[in-house]
Amino acid sequence: MRRPLGTAVLLLLVGAVLAVLGAGSAQAAGYRYWSFWEGDGGKGWTYATQGPSVVRPDDGAVQGFRFSVSEDSRDSAQPRRAPDFGAVCAGTPAKDGRKRVALVVDPGTPADAPAGERPPALRTACAQVAPDASTAEALASVAKPLRYDGSAMLCAISGYPRSGCGEQTGDGGSGKATATDGPSPSDEDATTGGDSEGSDGSGGGPSAGVLTGVGAVLVLGVAAVLQARRRR
């Protein structure tokens, strides 16, 4: 049975819209970097709102770092170990004039690793530092070597990864995360992601160009249907 011309046009229209939306999704890209987290009183992890050089945790705090690929802080992967101070620092007795900070360092999965590298195992450490020490100082005491870039963004913990720092992944590989996309040791770069969504300010949804393309396809499709009906 032959399909009416209007139905055929509508099917083509639907296919075109799906193709345009698919192209917009393919353009989404993330950033590969170390994100910074704070233990929330044993309830889980909270994405840090300040950089590790600014945060000065209390004795008994738990701080976490996770290496992964994400578009921004809203979809960033958490450390895969619960923030349990007692478990991490059980073998480190308290000392007068020092504080203990539990650290969880999660290098992530092979899928998040840069090409040619394999992530080391997740590790925990109990840093015993001066009472006014920052998280960055606590991390440096137990997880050297650390590597930073020229904008003071934390690029590597314990030498991982060997190279690179906050590069954009996916189709738009020319971009780079800034010090505000990931943990930073400088006061000027205190934020660690917030709602930052990449260099063009766009999130994971369709861009303005994609929406414009969808609108154009819809207009052309409606016009084709109306023209077909006039000819009948």
C-alpha positions as CSV (number, residue, x, y, z in Angstrom):
1,M,0.0,0.0,0.0
2,R,1.4,3.4,-1.0
3,R,2.0,5.8,1.8
4,P,0.4,9.3,1.5
5,L,2.9,12.0,0.5
6,G,2.3,13.9,3.8
7,T,3.2,10.9,5.9
8,A,6.4,10.3,4.0
9,V,7.5,13.9,4.4
10,L,6.8,13.7,8.1
11,L,8.9,10.6,8.5
12,L,11.8,12.3,6.6
13,L,11.3,15.3,8.9
14,V,11.6,13.2,12.1
15,G,14.7,11.5,10.8
16,A,16.3,14.9,10.0
17,V,15.5,16.2,13.5
18,L,17.0,13.2,15.1
19,A,20.1,13.5,13.0
20,V,20.6,17.1,14.0
21,L,20.2,16.4,17.7
22,G,22.6,13.5,17.4
23,A,25.2,15.7,15.8
24,G,24.8,18.1,18.8
25,S,25.3,15.3,21.3
26,A,28.4,14.1,19.5
27,Q,30.0,17.5,20.0
28,A,29.8,17.3,23.8
29,A,33.2,17.1,25.4
30,G,34.7,16.8,28.9
31,Y,37.9,17.6,30.7
32,R,40.4,15.1,32.2
33,Y,41.5,16.4,35.5
34,W,41.8,15.9,39.3
35,S,38.7,17.0,41.1
36,F,38.8,18.0,44.8
37,W,36.3,16.7,47.4
38,E,35.5,17.1,51.1
39,G,34.1,14.5,53.4
40,D,30.6,15.5,54.6
41,G,30.7,14.2,58.2
42,G,30.6,10.6,57.2
43,K,27.6,11.1,55.0
44,G,29.5,11.1,51.7
45,W,31.5,13.4,49.5
46,T,30.8,17.1,48.7
47,Y,32.5,18.8,45.7
48,A,34.8,21.4,47.2
49,T,33.9,25.1,46.6
50,Q,37.5,26.3,47.2
51,G,40.9,25.1,46.1
52,P,43.0,22.8,48.3
53,S,45.5,25.6,49.0
54,V,42.7,27.7,50.5
55,V,41.0,25.0,52.5
56,R,42.5,24.5,55.9
57,P,40.8,21.4,57.3
58,D,40.3,20.7,60.9
59,D,41.8,17.8,62.7
60,G,39.8,14.7,61.8
61,A,38.7,15.9,58.4
62,V,38.7,13.8,55.3
63,Q,39.7,15.2,51.9
64,G,39.5,13.4,48.5
65,F,40.8,13.7,45.0
66,R,39.5,11.9,41.9
67,F,41.0,11.8,38.4
68,S,38.3,11.4,35.8
69,V,36.7,12.9,32.7
70,S,33.8,15.2,33.2
71,E,32.1,18.2,31.6
72,D,31.8,20.1,34.9
73,S,31.4,19.7,38.7
74,R,27.8,18.5,38.3
75,D,28.8,15.2,36.6
76,S,32.3,14.8,38.1
77,A,33.0,11.4,39.6
78,Q,33.5,11.1,43.3
79,P,36.3,9.2,45.0
80,R,35.4,5.5,45.2
81,R,36.1,5.1,48.9
82,A,33.9,6.4,51.7
83,P,35.3,9.3,53.7
84,D,36.0,7.4,56.9
85,F,38.6,9.2,59.1
86,G,38.7,6.3,61.6
87,A,39.6,3.8,59.0
88,V,42.3,5.9,57.3
89,C,44.0,7.3,60.4
90,A,43.6,4.4,62.8
91,G,47.4,3.6,62.6
92,T,48.5,7.2,63.1
93,P,48.3,8.3,66.8
94,A,47.5,11.9,67.6
95,K,50.4,14.3,68.5
96,D,50.3,17.6,70.4
97,G,50.7,20.5,68.1
98,R,49.8,18.5,65.0
99,K,46.6,17.7,63.2
100,R,45.6,14.6,61.3
101,V,43.9,14.8,57.9
102,A,42.7,11.7,56.1
103,L,43.3,11.7,52.3
104,V,41.7,9.5,49.7
105,V,43.5,9.6,46.3
106,D,41.5,7.9,43.5
107,P,43.3,7.9,40.1
108,G,40.1,6.7,38.4
109,T,39.5,4.0,35.8
110,P,41.4,2.9,32.7
111,A,38.6,4.6,30.7
112,D,39.6,8.0,32.2
113,A,43.4,7.5,31.7
114,P,45.3,9.4,29.1
115,A,46.5,7.4,26.1
116,G,49.4,5.1,26.9
117,E,48.9,5.3,30.7
118,R,47.2,3.1,33.3
119,P,45.9,4.5,36.6
120,P,47.6,3.3,39.8
121,A,45.6,1.8,42.6
122,L,43.4,3.9,44.8
123,R,45.2,4.8,48.0
124,T,44.5,6.4,51.3
125,A,46.9,8.2,53.6
126,C,46.8,10.0,57.0
127,A,48.7,13.3,56.8
128,Q,50.0,14.6,60.1
129,V,50.7,18.3,59.6
130,A,50.8,21.7,61.3
131,P,47.5,23.0,62.7
132,D,47.3,25.7,60.1
133,A,48.3,23.5,57.1
134,S,46.2,23.6,54.0
135,T,44.9,20.5,52.1
136,A,47.5,21.1,49.5
137,E,50.2,20.9,52.1
138,A,48.7,17.8,53.6
139,L,48.6,16.2,50.2
140,A,52.2,17.1,49.4
141,S,53.3,15.5,52.7
142,V,52.1,12.0,51.6
143,A,51.6,12.0,47.8
144,K,54.7,13.4,46.1
145,P,55.6,14.2,43.4
146,L,52.8,16.7,42.7
147,R,52.8,18.6,39.4
148,Y,51.2,21.9,38.6
149,D,50.9,23.9,35.4
150,G,51.6,27.6,34.9
151,S,48.2,28.7,36.1
152,A,48.7,26.8,39.3
153,M,46.2,24.0,38.4
154,L,46.9,20.6,40.0
155,C,47.9,18.3,37.1
156,A,49.4,15.2,38.8
157,I,49.4,13.4,42.1
158,S,52.2,10.9,42.9
159,G,53.3,11.5,39.3
160,Y,50.0,10.5,37.7
161,P,49.4,11.3,34.9
162,R,52.9,11.7,33.5
163,S,51.9,14.6,31.2
164,G,49.0,16.8,30.3
165,C,46.8,19.0,32.5
166,G,43.0,19.5,32.1
167,E,42.8,18.9,28.3
168,Q,39.5,18.7,26.6
169,T,38.5,15.3,25.4
170,G,36.0,14.3,22.7
171,D,35.6,16.0,19.3
172,G,36.7,19.5,20.5
173,G,40.1,18.5,21.7
174,S,41.7,21.9,21.3
175,G,40.3,23.2,24.6
176,K,41.8,23.1,28.1
177,A,40.3,23.2,31.6
178,T,41.3,26.2,33.6
179,A,42.4,26.3,37.2
180,T,38.8,26.9,38.2
181,D,37.6,23.7,36.6
182,G,39.8,21.6,38.8
183,P,41.7,21.8,42.1
184,S,44.2,24.6,42.4
185,P,46.8,25.5,45.0
186,S,46.5,29.3,44.5
187,D,44.3,31.8,46.3
188,E,43.4,33.4,43.0
189,D,42.1,30.1,41.6
190,A,40.2,29.1,44.8
191,T,37.1,27.6,43.1
192,T,37.2,24.1,41.9
193,G,34.6,23.8,39.2
194,G,31.4,25.4,40.4
195,D,29.1,25.5,37.4
196,S,31.9,25.9,34.9
197,E,30.9,24.1,31.7
198,G,33.8,24.4,29.3
199,S,35.5,27.1,27.2
200,D,32.3,28.1,25.3
201,G,30.1,28.3,28.3
202,S,27.7,25.7,27.0
203,G,26.4,22.8,29.0
204,G,25.5,19.2,28.0
205,G,22.3,20.2,26.2
206,P,22.0,21.2,22.5
207,S,23.8,24.4,21.6
208,A,22.2,27.4,20.0
209,G,23.5,26.3,16.6
210,V,21.9,22.9,17.0
211,L,18.6,24.4,18.1
212,T,18.7,26.8,15.1
213,G,19.2,23.8,12.8
214,V,16.3,21.9,14.3
215,G,14.1,25.0,13.8
216,A,15.1,25.3,10.2
217,V,14.3,21.6,9.6
218,L,10.9,22.0,11.2
219,V,10.0,25.0,9.0
220,L,11.1,23.3,5.8
221,G,9.2,20.2,6.8
222,V,5.9,22.1,7.5
223,A,6.3,23.9,4.3
224,A,6.7,20.7,2.4
225,V,3.6,19.1,4.0
226,L,1.5,22.2,3.2
227,Q,2.7,22.2,-0.4
228,A,1.9,18.5,-0.8
229,R,-1.6,19.0,0.5
230,R,-2.3,21.9,-2.0
231,R,-1.4,19.6,-4.9
232,R,-3.8,16.9,-3.9
